[in-house]
Amino acid sequence: HCLSFFRKAQQEKKKVVLAGCVPQAQPRQDYLKGLSIIGVQQIDRVVEVVEETIKGHSVRLLGQKKDNGKRLGGARLDLPKIRKNPLIEIISINSGCLNACTYCKTKHARGDLASYPVEELVDRAKQSFQEGVCEIWLTSEDTGAYGRDIGTDLPTLLWKLVEAIPEGAMLRLGMTNPPYILEHLEEMAKILNHPRVYAFLHIPVQSASDSVLMDMKREYCVADFKQVVDFLKAKVPGITIATDIICGFPGETDEDFQETVKLVEHYRFPSLFINQFYPRPGTPAAKMHQVPAAVVRSIFFATIHGVGERQRVLVTEESFDSNYYVAHNPFYEQVLVPKDPLLMGKMVEVNIYEAGKHFMKGQPVSDARVYTASITRPLAKGEVSGLTGEFRHAPQNGTNWKAHPSAEIPVKTPLGSWMALQLAWQQEGGGLKILSVSLALLAALVMFYYGGMKTEL
C-alpha cells in the first residue's frame, strides 16, 4: 500500500517524503532512490525536510540522537505539535525494545530500549491537561520494559502520572510483552483498578505453542502468558485483555495452531488481532523454512453484555458514520452515545440499552453528575500544542531565515515553524551556544550555497 501510494504521488508530480521504520531499516532499497527520508528519531525535523524537498533537494536524516554517548528515546516531548484529536494526548514513553524477535523489523529500525525520564513524561501529561486534553494514551514498542535502561520501572511512572490526572480524565496503557510485566503484577493490578486508569491491557501472545515461541525468540512460554492474564483477571474484575496472534510462522504445525485455538477458546479475548505471517526482508524468520500458503482460519468470540447496566463513560470521538459520539467505559469498551455537543470531552453516566459484537449504546442519565476533566477549553482542531498564548495568536504569514538548533542545515522556515524551533532553542540557550551555533551556521550557509542539488545527511 505504501509503495503504490507514493508511486502514484510521483506520477502526479508531487514531492514525496517518507518516514518511519521501513526507510530507517532499509534506506538503500531501489524504490527509495531520490526520495527524502526521515528516520525514526528525526521526525521533529519534518519542516526542514519538507521545505528542502519542495526546493527539489533529496534529504536523508537517519542519525541517532545521543546525549553524552547514550542513545535518546527520540524527539523531545515538549516540542509543539498538532493533535489529531484535541481531547486525546498520545505520549511515547520509550523507543526500541529489549527483545530480538526473529520476525520483527521494528527492532532493526528503532534499536535497543531508550526510555524518557519520568519527570519529562509527567510534565508532558500536565501540559496536555492544561490544554484541554481529557484522555492520555501511553505508547511504545513495549511499555512493560519502560525504565529498565534508566534505573526505574513502569509502575513508578504510572503512579506519578496518576497523581497528575484530574477528575474526569482517563489514562490508557499500551502494549506490554509478558516477560516484563511478570515481576510487577501486584502493582499493575492496583494501578489498573484506579478509577482514572482504564482496566485495559494489550498483551500479545503470538502463539500458544512453546516451540513456536522459542523459534520466535519471544523470551516467555505459554505458562508465563497465562500467569499474567489469570492474575490480572482475578485482581482486576472485568478487565479487558487484548492480544495478538501470528498464524503460519515458519515451522508451525497443525498441532501448534490447534493449541492457539484452544487458548483463544478458553479466554475469549474481547479484542483479538490475528495476522498471517509475512517474512520481513532481512529478519531471521525470513530465512527459515516457510509454511506453504494455506487458508488461515480465525475465531472471534464476542461476549454481548451490558444491557440494563449503568456505566460511567468518557466521550472523546465521533463515530465513523457520524451518527453518534464514541465513549469508552472503565474497561475501554466502546459505548455509542447521542451526538450532543455538550457531551464531548465529558465523563457521564449512561444506561446501556443495546449491545452488539463490537459496541454498546448508552443513554445519558438525566440526574447523574457530569465531570469536565479539562481545566481549560480544549485546543481547536489544528491548533498547535506547546505554544504560549503570545506565540499561538501571532500572525503566521511571514518567513524568516533561521537554523534548526542543531545547525546542521539552514532552512527558510515559515514563521509558525520558526517559533516552534525558537521555543526549543530558548530552553537550551546559553552564551557559548550562541557563539558556537553562529560559527556553525556560517559554515553551513557556505556549504549550502556551494553545494549541489542533493543534500544527504
C-alpha positions, -999 to 999 in steps of 0.1 A, spaced: 0 0 0 28 24 9 47 17 -23 17 22 -46 7 53 -27 39 72 -31 44 59 -67 11 74 -76 21 107 -59 53 107 -80 33 101 -112 12 131 -103 45 151 -100 41 155 -62 70 158 -38 75 127 -16 89 125 20 90 90 35 93 85 73 92 56 97 107 22 104 110 8 68 132 36 53 152 36 86 159 -1 84 164 -4 47 175 31 33 193 17 3 163 0 -13 159 8 -50 124 23 -45 138 48 -21 163 64 -45 157 101 -49 132 103 -21 136 124 10 137 102 41 132 110 78 144 84 104 125 73 134 144 97 157 143 127 133 106 133 130 110 167 148 128 180 117 100 173 93 96 210 85 132 212 72 129 181 51 96 191 35 109 226 26 141 212 11 122 186 -8 99 213 -22 130 230 -35 140 199 -54 166 185 -29 168 149 -17 173 150 21 181 120 44 181 124 81 187 89 96 211 97 125 206 86 162 201 112 189 225 109 217 234 126 250 269 120 263 271 89 241 238 75 254 211 70 228 180 91 235 144 79 231 137 102 202 123 137 196 118 160 226 84 155 243 78 193 247 81 201 210 50 219 197 26 197 177 -9 194 164 -31 167 179 -53 147 156 -79 147 183 -76 178 207 -91 157 235 -65 129 233 -28 131 240 -6 102 228 27 100 247 55 77 237 73 66 269 102 48 252 116 38 219 131 5 209 129 -27 229 148 -54 248 136 -83 226 151 -97 194 121 -114 179 131 -132 147 101 -119 127 103 -82 137 117 -54 115 110 -27 141 140 -36 162 162 -31 131 149 5 129 145 15 165 172 -4 182 175 -11 219 154 3 246 157 41 252 133 55 279 122 91 285 128 103 321 98 101 344 98 139 350 96 147 313 67 123 308 48 137 338 54 173 326 41 165 292 9 149 307 4 180 329 8 203 299 -17 182 280 -44 186 307 -37 224 307 -46 224 270 -79 207 274 -70 170 270 -92 146 289 -75 112 279 -39 101 276 -26 71 257 8 57 266 25 41 237 58 23 228 71 -9 213 69 -24 248 55 -3 277 63 -31 302 101 -27 296 99 10 304 127 24 326 150 -7 326 177 13 308 175 43 332 171 26 366 133 29 370 102 9 360 67 11 347 47 12 380 69 41 392 60 61 362 23 52 363 19 62 400 35 96 391 11 100 362 -19 90 382 -12 119 406 -13 143 377 -47 131 362 -76 154 371 -110 141 380 -130 131 349 -99 123 328 -85 89 320 -52 71 313 -49 42 288 -19 19 288 -3 5 256 11 -29 247 33 -49 270 51 -82 264 46 -109 291 83 -111 303 85 -75 316 52 -74 334 56 -106 354 75 -90 383 51 -61 385 18 -79 386 8 -68 421 14 -31 414 -1 -33 379 -33 -47 393 -35 -18 418 -29 7 390 -55 -9 367 -80 -7 395 -75 30 398 -107 50 389 -87 72 365 -70 43 346 -88 22 321 -89 -15 331 -74 -25 298 -41 -41 288 -27 -53 254 -6 -84 260 5 -102 228 8 -140 230 15 -146 192 13 -184 196 2 -209 222 30 -233 212 62 -231 233 82 -245 203 69 -217 181 75 -191 207 111 -204 210 116 -200 173 102 -165 175 126 -157 204 97 -143 224 115 -150 258 85 -164 275 64 -195 275 27 -200 273 25 -206 311 40 -171 316 13 -155 295 -14 -175 313 0 -164 347 -2 -127 337 -37 -130 323 -51 -151 351 -36 -129 378 -50 -97 363 -84 -112 356 -86 -122 392 -74 -90 407 -90 -65 383 -126 -76 378 -139 -70 343 -105 -61 328 -103 -61 290 -73 -81 278 -63 -76 241 -39 -100 224 -21 -107 191 -16 -139 172 6 -148 143 -6 -177 121 17 -196 98 50 -188 114 78 -210 99 78 -244 114 42 -241 129 24 -274 127 -14 -281 128 -10 -292 164 7 -259 172 -22 -240 156 -48 -260 175 -31 -251 208 -35 -215 199 -72 -220 190 -77 -237 224 -61 -207 242 -85 -183 224 -115 -205 232 -105 -206 268 -100 -168 273 -125 -155 247 -104 -123 243 -128 -94 235 -101 -78 214 -81 -102 192 -57 -93 164 -48 -122 140 -21 -117 114 -8 -142 88 30 -144 90 48 -123 64 86 -127 60 101 -92 65 133 -89 44 165 -91 65 149 -108 95 160 -142 107 125 -156 102 126 -147 65 154 -173 61 135 -201 79 116 -228 61 82 -212 52 49 -227 58 31 -233 25 4 -208 18 -29 -220 32 -62 -208 44 -57 -195 80 -89 -196 100 -96 -171 127 -121 -173 155 -136 -142 172 -155 -146 204 -176 -116 214 -195 -116 247 -225 -94 243 -233 -79 277 -241 -47 294 -277 -42 286 -295 -27 316 -263 -17 333 -254 19 344 -219 27 333 -195 57 336 -181 67 302 -157 93 288 -168 109 254 -139 117 231 -147 109 195 -172 109 167 -183 75 152 -173 67 116 -208 71 103 -211 104 121 -244 94 138 -230 90 173 -203 101 197 -179 74 208 -172 69 245 -154 43 265 -163 27 298 -138 19 326 -128 -13 307 -122 6 274 -152 -10 258 -168 12 231 -201 28 240 -221 49 215 -239 79 229 -262 106 214 -245 132 193 -249 160 218 -221 186 216 -224 192 253 -212 156 260 -179 159 240 -149 157 264 -172 149 294 -174 120 317 -211 110 321 -232 81 333 -253 62 308 -278 34 308 -269 7 284 -299 -1 262 -284 -21 233 -253 -42 227 -236 -58 197 -203 -77 189 -182 -45 190 -202 -19 208 -228 -9 233 -253 20 231 -260 42 261 -284 69 270 -271 96 294 -287 95 329 -305 128 335 -298 130 372 -262 119 371 -232 142 377 -212 153 346 -175 156 350 -154 180 330 -118 170 332 -104 200 313 -92 229 334 -94 250 302 -111 247 269 -96 221 245 -75 234 217 -93 239 184 -87 213 158 -54 221 141 -43 244 169 -7 240 179 1 223 213 30 235 234 30 272 224 23 301 248 -7 323 241 16 350 227 31 327 201 -2 309 194 -20 340 183 9 356 164 5 362 127 16 332 106 21 348 72 58 357 73 90 339 68 124 342 85 158 327 79 167 306 109 187 275 116 175 244 134 191 242 169 215 215 156 227 239 129 232 211 105 214 228 76 200 263 71 163 263 63 139 290 53 112 282 78 76 297 79 72 319 109 50 294 128 76 267 124 104 292 133 86 299 166 84 262 174 122 259 168 128 291 187 110 278 218 131 247 219 162 269 215 152 292 243 150 262 267 185 252 258 201 286 255 235 299 267 261 324 256 286 298 245 260 280 224 251 312 206 287 317 196 292 281 185 260 279 166 267 312 149 300 298 136 283 265 126 255 284 108 281 304 89 298 273 78 265 256 69 255 286 48 287 284 28 282 247 23 246 252 13 255 280 -12 282 260 -30 265 225 -26 248 206 -53 211 200 -56 214 168 -35 218 172 3 224 139 21 229 139 59 
